[in-house]
Amino acid sequence: MKLVRFGKIGQEKPGVQTDKGVLDLSKDFKDWDHAFFQNNGLENVKKKLSQNQYPVVSSQERIGACVARPYKIICIGLNYFDHAKESGMPVPAEPIVFMKASNTISGPYDPIVIPPKSVKTDWEVELGIVIGKDVSYLKTEEEAKEAIAGYCVSNDVSEREWQLEHSGQWTKGKSFRSFNPVGPYLVTTDEISNPMNLSMSLWVNGVQKQKGNTNTMIFQPYFIVKYLSNVMTLEAGDIISTGTPPGVGLGFKPPQYLKAGDVVELEVEGLGKQKQICVDYSG
């Protein structure tokens, strides 16, 4: 299945992407949120779809983030061998973990808001993992696999000055408004046979900047979920951004960064495509 959310910001409704378009499931479900995933929501959707005819949503409706605002957005840094190299940083021995404010989440076609005075806003196409149930202290990667609801495209937008030139954690450069477009849909695990062989691409103004594959990850999705569950409780609906392949603006010589008017497009194989227009902060 492909779960989507549609409607105005703050008023999104739950839906499912089908060959006919997006179906409106709001008469039977409140949202794709923690309570939904934690209470066997995916199986309930399958059952309802087999028993009901749902209306098709207008193609003019805004598509929001594919899950409701999560309790946590957790990110893995330098998780591709070639990205670590372009960043001039050593390959990590263990996952580099940082947090992104949960209110950075936005729709896949919403604008990227350039922070005031920023000249180092960067792009990062990533595979996003959506957690399907509350878990702690997982012992095996098989248990971790069973804890995943599905996958989505995640743009881990980054402000490099705040991330790298100010003291402290990377979180400061990752948590500005609009800095995590996700979607257009959450694709359930039964439709992704191998998350470790998905092509990834990103373009800026029609020019390809990133091209990679999840098969060059240092730490793979099931390991990441298992690892994180042993340092924090993962909750249903949480999003994990698993790192980016080479081609970020920081890695170019000289570096290239986003400005108002730039168009960012990105996709992960089987998970759909995003498109954002960059705008300056206006209050």
N, C-alpha and C positions, 0 to 999 in steps of 0.2 A: 504493500500500500504506500501511497504518497499522501501524507498529511499536510494540509495547508491551513493558513489562517487568512481571512480576508476582511476588508472593511477599513474604516477610518482609524487613524492612530488612537489607541486607547479603547476602541469599540470593536475590535476584531472578533470574528466568529469562526468556529471550527469547520473545516471542510476536508474533502478528499479529492485529489486530482484523478480524473479518469479520462478515458478516450473521448467522452462526451463533453468534458470540461470539468470545472470545479463543482462538486456537489455540496449543498448546504446541509450540514448535519446538526445545526444549532437547536433543532427541536428536541434532540435526544442527548446532546452533549453540551456542557457549558464551555469548555475550552480544552486545549491540549496543554495541560498544566500538571503540577505535581500530583494532585489528587487523581487525575485521569490515569496517568501512567502507573501510579502506585496501586490502583485498584483494578488491575486487569483490563485497562481501557482498550488496549489494542485488540484483544480478543472480543470485547464487546462491540467494537466498531465492525469487525468482520461479520459478527452475527447479525447486527442491525442492517448492514449492507445487503445481506442475503435475504432479508425479510421485508425491506422497505424500498420504496421509490422516493428518492430525494430530489428536490428542485435543483436545476443548474443555475449557477451564479452568473450574473452578467460579466462578460469579459472586460468591462470597463472598471470593475471593482479593483481597488488597491489590494495588492498581496502583501501581507505583513510577515513578520518573522514566523517561521514554521512551528515554533513552540512559544508558549507564553513566557513572560519574563521569568527566567530560572532563578533558583536560590543562589546558584554559583555559576560563574564562567571561569573555567580553569584552563590555562594555556601551557603548552610544552614548548620551550625555546630551543632553537638550534637542533631540531630533530631530523634534519636531512644532512647527510654527509657533505653534499656539495654546497649547501647553504652555509654550513659552519665555515667551510673553506672561504667562500666569498666574503664572509663577515670578518675574516681574519681571526677567528676564535677557535680554540681547540675542540675536538670532538668530545662531547661530555661523556663521563663514565656512568653517570646516572641521569635520569630525566631532570632538566631544568624546569622548575615549576614556578609559575607566577599567576596572579589572579587578575581578572579584568572586571571592572564594576559591572554588575548585572544590568544596570540601566543604560549600558552602551548598546544593547541589542536593538536592532532596527530591521526593517524589511529589506528584501533583496534588491528593490528598485528605488528605495528612499535615497535622498542625497547624502553624501559624505560632507559633514560640516567641518571646514578647516578652522582650527582654533585661532583665536586672536593672535596676530603677530607670528603665526607659525610659518616657517619656510622649509620645514622638514617633515611634512606629513607623507607617510609611505603606505604602500599596499602589501598585502600578503594573502595569497589564496591558500586555504587550508581545508583539510578534511575535518569536519566536526562530528563528534560522537555525542549522541543524546542518551543519557542514562534512563533505563526503564524501570528501576526499582531502587529503593534505599538499600545500600550495601555498605558493610564495613569488614575489614580484615579478610578479604578474599584470599584463598590459599592457592588457587590454580587459575590458569588462563582460561580453562573451560568454564569455570564459574564466572569469570569476567565476561566472557562471550555471552553468557545467558543474562547478564545484567544490562546489556545494551538494547535499547529500543530501536535504534536506527542511526542513520548517518545523514549529514547535510553539508552543503557548501557554507564555509565560514570565511569572511574577509576580516582578518585580524589587522585592522587599520592601526598604524603606529605613528606617534609623533617622536621622531628620533632624538631631538634635542632634549626633551623631557625624559626620554627613556635612557639615554646614554651620557648626557653631559651634565646632569644634575645627580647629586649623590642619592643613594638609596636604591629601592627596588624598581624593576622595569614597569611595575603597575602604573606608575605616574604617567608614563608615555603611552599607555594603552587604554586609558579609561575616559577619554573625552566623549562628549555626546556624539552619537551616531557611529562610533568606532567599531561596531561589530554587526554588520549586516549578515543575516543567516537565512537560508532557504534557497530557492523558493519553496521547497518542500522537504519534509523529513521522510526519507525512504527507509522502510522497515527492513530489518536484517534478512528476511527471507528473499528479498529482491537483490541483495548484494552478496553474491556467493563468495567473493574474495576481496575484502577491503584493502588487501595488500597488493593490488594490481589495478589501480585506478589512475588514469591519466589526469593531469591537472594543468590548467592554462589560465593566464591572465593577460589582458591587453589594456593599454592606456592610449586613448585616442586612435584606436585601430591598429596600434603597433604592438606586437607580442613582446611582452617583457618576461613572463615566467612560463616555463614549460618543464614539467616533471612528471613523476609517477610515485605513488605511495610505496612502491617497492624499494625506494632508496631511503626509507625511514630508518633511523637508528633504533628507535624504540617503537615497537609495533602496537596497534590499538589494544589488543587484549592484554598485553603486558602493561600498557599505560594504565588501563582501568584497574588491574590488579594492584599495581604499585600505588596509585593514588588512594585506593580504598584502605591501604594500610597506614596512611598518614592523615586521612580525613574521612568522614562519612560522606559518601556520594549519595545524592538524593535524586529521586525520580524527577526527570525534566532538566537536570543539570546538563550543561554543555561543556565538552572538552574540545578545545582546538588543538590539533595534534602537530602543529609546526608547518613550515612552508618550504617549498623547493627554491632553488636559486632564481635570481632575477628580480629581487626587490630593489627599490630605488637606491637604498644605501650601498648596494654592491657595485653599482656602476662607477666608472671613473671618467669624469667627476660624477658624484651622486646625482640622481634625478628624483625630484619630489613632486607631489601633486599641488595644483593651484586651482583656483576657481575656474570653472568651465571645462576642466578635464573630465573625460568620460572613462570610467573604469568598467571593464567587463571581465568576468571570471567564470570558470566552470570546473566541475569535477565530474569525471565520467560516470554516467548513470544517476547523477544527483541534481542535474539541472544547471541553469546559467543565471548569473546575476548581472545587473547593470546599474551603476550609480553615476550621477553627475556631481562633481565637487562644487560646493558653494562656500563663500566666506561667512563666518559667524556674523549674525546681525542682531543678536540680543534675544 
